Amino acid sequence: MAVGRSHPPVLQPLENGSPLRKGVYLLPNLLTTGGLFAGFYSIVASLHGEFQIAAIAVLVANVFDALDGRVARLTRTSTRFGIEYDSLADLVAFGVAPAMLIYCWALEPWGNWGWLAAALYLTCAALRLARFNVQFDSVEKRHFVGLPSPAAAEAIAATVLLFYRFGAYGPTDKHLLLLLITYGLAALMVSTLPYFSFKETDLVRRQPFWTLLAAIVLLKLLIAEPQLFLFVGFYGYALSGPMRFLWVMGRRLASRRRFATSSLAPSPTDPAKAHNSEQG
């Protein structure tokens, strides 16, 4: 249902071919508002020292963020207003909220280095969202450019929850690894590393048998150790970008070495080179 118009005019199409309309649609924007509320609640919880609740609120915001876009596409109610509203809500839920969470929970003892790390994280999240909006119609659907801000936020939330899982409510003193993680996640968000988007994952299509086994193992891990599952999952995803880059670079270097070796070796069809090699 649109507010103000029953048949809003169509603007430019989205990347999947569905029309981008004018107007304000209720259902997808309510889901976006739910994510915004969850992000704000996380900020309030962090300020009150309730870090576990703050981390869970970030996870809830991610659920709303995953739903609003899909609902808009399925119901063909994608609008420019919805895109901009979603981006602003994401800045609160996946920029301000995780930055406040990691600062209040772990970075405050670092003084200037701590708040600078949190501020840099927030800045990079804003830049990542702005770049996504600019490249919205031109990026490849199978990959994101840079670590998505929701994934970075979930990595921070998963870190907090893992500490609580093992009875540690937070670092008691300066924790260098958490400071470096904050800087690292910020850098990955503004990087140009490709990250798999899962947009074209088809759960209905027939899959290999090992895929079913892997899904069952992951489901059991989620049920048995949800905090560990989230930690491994989100950090594995965050590291997949640099690991894929190193793998591609390694293959390119190996290919160049093979090409250089083959170009220096004498050709067996060249009599002059073969004769010189026999004399040597």
Secondary structure as UniProt FT lines:
FT   STRAND          10..13
FT   TURN            15..16
FT   STRAND          19..21
FT   HELIX           26..47
FT   TURN            48..49
FT   HELIX           51..74
FT   TURN            75..76
FT   HELIX           80..91
FT   HELIX           92..96
FT   HELIX           97..102
FT   HELIX           103..107
FT   HELIX           108..110
FT   HELIX           112..134
FT   TURN            135..138
FT   TURN            141..142
FT   STRAND          143..145
FT   HELIX           149..165
FT   TURN            166..167
FT   HELIX           176..189
FT   STRAND          194..196
FT   TURN            199..200
FT   HELIX           209..224
FT   HELIX           226..264
FT   TURN            268..269
FT   HELIX           271..279
//
